[in-house]
């Protein structure tokens, strides 16, 4: 896949930085990225009325946070979810955005 095409297709196609390892990771997740976004969106929009952090979505889906956090960012970029203004502590002890469905 052409590097420029991938950048133009974000957030529909996983983005990557100008490094071979980053591109390889994006290429590897691409076949399942749409499904993971859909599942994350379902968790945020339907299953959790109070919103969820990316860590909470990852836990609910039994996925690694490094796989889910980019999908959550893609959903936000697509305006399918939005920052609720609330924050909750994530697994690392830092403040995390609580995402809710966009109206």
Wavefront OBJ file of the C-alpha trace (Angstrom):
o trace
v 0.000 0.000 0.000
v 1.204 3.493 -0.834
v 2.247 5.543 2.207
v 0.343 8.626 1.021
v -2.856 6.692 0.359
v -2.874 5.374 3.919
v -2.548 8.879 5.318
v -5.401 10.132 3.139
v -7.668 7.264 4.170
v -7.267 7.830 7.921
v -9.376 7.271 9.993
v -10.952 4.595 7.792
v -7.563 2.939 7.422
v -5.182 2.672 10.401
v -2.699 5.511 10.389
v 1.028 5.184 10.913
v 4.126 7.283 11.356
v 6.960 7.421 8.857
v 8.680 4.351 10.274
v 8.735 0.841 8.874
v 7.593 -0.656 12.192
v 4.651 1.748 12.436
v 3.542 0.973 8.882
v 3.878 -2.770 9.528
v 1.688 -2.464 12.620
v -0.950 -0.488 10.688
v -0.910 -3.035 7.860
v -1.243 -5.900 10.345
v -4.277 -4.439 12.126
v -5.992 -3.163 8.972
v -7.993 -6.366 8.233
v -9.610 -6.238 11.669
v -9.631 -2.477 12.335
v -13.169 -1.871 11.033
v -14.545 -4.719 13.150
v -12.712 -3.459 16.240
v -14.035 0.076 15.658
v -17.553 -1.308 15.311
v -17.251 -3.339 18.508
v -15.756 -0.377 20.401
v -18.538 1.887 19.149
v -21.140 -0.651 20.265
v -19.637 -0.720 23.755
v -19.558 3.048 24.035
v -22.924 3.810 22.424
v -25.151 0.941 23.457
v -23.731 -0.947 26.399
v -22.461 1.860 28.606
v -24.766 4.844 29.136
v -22.184 6.569 31.323
v -19.470 6.475 28.679
v -16.188 4.630 28.704
v -12.478 5.304 28.653
v -10.356 3.579 26.021
v -9.010 1.313 28.792
v -12.567 0.323 29.739
v -13.394 -0.428 26.111
v -10.262 -2.567 25.797
v -11.183 -4.492 28.960
v -14.776 -5.028 27.788
v -13.538 -6.357 24.447
v -10.712 -8.371 26.013
v -8.236 -6.592 23.758
v -4.921 -4.892 24.402
v -5.174 -1.143 24.992
v -2.585 -0.587 22.250
v -5.014 -2.179 19.786
v -8.103 -0.328 21.014
v -6.825 3.177 21.785
v -6.179 3.941 18.086
v -9.637 2.616 17.165
v -11.194 4.956 19.745
v -9.198 7.859 18.275
v -10.473 6.887 14.814
v -14.074 6.858 16.063
v -13.575 10.326 17.549
v -12.053 11.556 14.281
v -15.127 10.191 12.470
v -17.333 12.147 14.931
v -19.074 8.938 16.013
v -18.046 9.491 19.637
v -17.146 12.610 21.589
v -15.366 13.696 24.741
v -17.956 13.827 27.542
v -15.889 16.318 29.512
v -15.576 13.734 32.281
v -12.335 12.039 33.243
v -11.647 8.733 34.970
v -8.417 7.206 36.085
v -7.048 4.660 33.645
v -4.996 1.557 34.381
v -1.752 3.533 34.487
v -3.217 5.958 37.031
v -3.540 8.855 34.614
v -6.661 10.862 33.835
v -8.474 9.500 30.768
v -11.232 10.897 28.577
v -14.654 9.338 29.080
v -16.076 8.892 25.595
v -19.811 9.007 24.831
v -21.806 8.623 21.661
v -22.207 11.654 19.451
v -25.742 12.953 19.195
l 1 2 3 4 5 6 7 8 9 10 11 12 13 14 15 16 17 18 19 20 21 22 23 24 25 26 27 28 29 30 31 32 33 34 35 36 37 38 39 40 41 42 43 44 45 46 47 48 49 50 51 52 53 54 55 56 57 58 59 60 61 62 63 64 65 66 67 68 69 70 71 72 73 74 75 76 77 78 79 80 81 82 83 84 85 86 87 88 89 90 91 92 93 94 95 96 97 98 99 100 101 102 103
